Amino acid sequence: MSKLDEKVGKYIQVVKDKGVDLDTDLLRKVTQACGPSIYNADSETIAASQPGEIETVKNNFLIKKLGLSEGPKLDEGLDAVLDQYGRSDRNKYRAVIYYMLTKHFGKEAVYG
């Protein structure tokens, strides 16, 4: 089993635990697109309590990757996903958050 397969397996379980609809192919593509960041303990997770980290997710993922426009809908979507993930959960895995955001905004075609 490759390291990517191990990570995807772990993230599949997290997605199931969060009660989110699982699209294994999309989760794999999102995870792959995260690149080497998923293999570093610090960059594998998102520090949602740090405003700078949320701004980075918004600018680098939602706007640049998903092609969304700046506006209140981005903040609302981020809040909704973080609430569903569980704000108190210490390990907010980047790939899972990105997957949930992709599903939330209906941007699955980006990974088509």
Secondary structure as UniProt FT lines:
FT   HELIX           3..17
FT   TURN            18..19
FT   HELIX           24..33
FT   HELIX           35..39
FT   TURN            41..44
FT   TURN            48..49
FT   HELIX           51..56
FT   HELIX           57..65
FT   HELIX           72..85
FT   TURN            87..88
FT   HELIX           94..104
FT   TURN            105..106
FT   HELIX           108..111
//
